[in-house]
Amino acid sequence: MKLPKAHQDFKNKYGFVKHPNFEAFLEWSSKNTFSLKTLFPTIKKEEMHHIDLSTTTNFIGGIEEFNNIPFFQTKIEALQKQVPNKIITGGYLEKRALYTSDLYVREINGKTDRRNTHLGVDFWLPENTPVHAILDGEVVGIDNNNEHKGYGGVIILKHTLANFNFYTLYGHNTIASVFQHKIGDFIKKDQQIAILANAKENGDWATHLHFQVMLDLLDFKNDFPGVAFESEVDIWKTICPNPNLLFQ
């Protein structure tokens, strides 16, 4: 993904400091938390079981094992049987070695630079799991991001609060489920917004939801980076605060 000019403009304006709404989001999220039963009401679970997919993980092995979708899916399903009352999650600011698509590479001064630090949280759940809105929002982005290791079906909601706005992104869904909506639709809390897809239409991933919070859309319309260049994490983590803050 080519980062837009607005990203550089943001760095020029603010430097490597906090997004102006970062502290407001932290304060608001400390007083407004949500149950995972709202996000996934059919699963009826609200506890998380974290897995490590970082460069030092012992869970999966290397890039080849992770990109072997049947193998990885089997690992997830076996772990789920061990923790049947929890949702398998993980990933925020996790440095990963598994982003192999050209979407995650750039050349700077003749050297290859990779986006490798995850900006959202992954919820590893079965195909066809419904995804619901945790709070009211307006649909501001919908896309079929069908590139290898893209989002597949993705939808972005805008949440308007008293003194600031923020956005939530839901990636790796079926195309039909996200395109049931249109830009400008108002989504009520608890309304179904998407359905998790399999690898054929979710960007070539084992089935999961990528959930991300953004305080700024920059110049993006129907898409937003889910992974940051390691050298730029200081700024991206203030644009994309920890989604787990919503699920304390």
C-alpha positions, 0 to 999 in steps of 0.5 A, a space after each residue: 500500500 502506498 502511503 498518502 501524502 497526508 501521512 507525511 503532512 501529519 509528520 511535518 505538522 505534529 512530529 513524532 508526538 501524540 495525535 491531538 485526540 489521543 489523550 481524549 480517546 484514552 480518557 473516553 475509553 477509560 469510561 466506556 468499555 464494551 463486551 466482546 459479546 457485543 462484537 460477536 454475540 453469537 459466540 457468547 464469549 467475553 474473555 480473550 486468550 492471547 497468542 504470540 505471532 511475533 518474530 519470536 513466536 513459538 506458536 506457529 513457526 516461520 513464514 512458510 507455516 503461517 502462510 500454509 493456511 490449512 496448517 495455521 487454521 488447524 493450529 488455531 482450531 486445536 488451540 480453541 479446543 484447549 480454551 473453549 470459553 475464550 476468544 483467541 486474540 492478539 497482535 497490537 504493536 506486535 512485530 511480525 515476520 509474516 507480511 510477505 506481499 509487495 503491499 508491505 514493502 518499499 524501497 528507500 535509498 536502494 534498501 528494502 523497508 518492510 511494514 511489519 508492526 501490527 496496528 490492530 487486534 486479531 480475533 481468530 474465529 470460525 468462518 461465517 461468524 457474524 460481526 456486530 457494531 459495538 457502538 453507533 457509527 456512520 459507514 465511511 468506507 467499504 471495499 473489496 481489498 482482494 490483493 494478496 494479504 489485503 483485507 478482503 471485505 473491509 468496512 470502516 465506521 465513524 463514531 462521533 463523540 462530544 469533542 472528537 471523532 474516531 473510527 473503527 475498521 473491520 477487515 477480512 469479511 465476506 464481500 457480500 456482507 460489507 456491501 450490504 451497506 453503503 457510504 453514509 449508512 447509520 449503524 446502530 450499536 448491536 447491528 450486524 455489520 459483517 460476516 467473517 470470510 475464509 481465505 478465498 475472499 479475505 485476502 488469503 488469511 486463516 479466518 479472523 477479524 482484524 479490528 482497528 481503531 483510528 483517530 484520523 483517516 488521513 487521505 484514505 477513503 475505503 482502506 487504511 494501513 493495518 501494519 506500520 513500518 517499524 521506524 514509524 511506530 511512534 507516530 502510528 500508535 498515536 493515530 491507532 491507539 490500542 483497541 484492547 482499551 475498548 474491551 477492558 
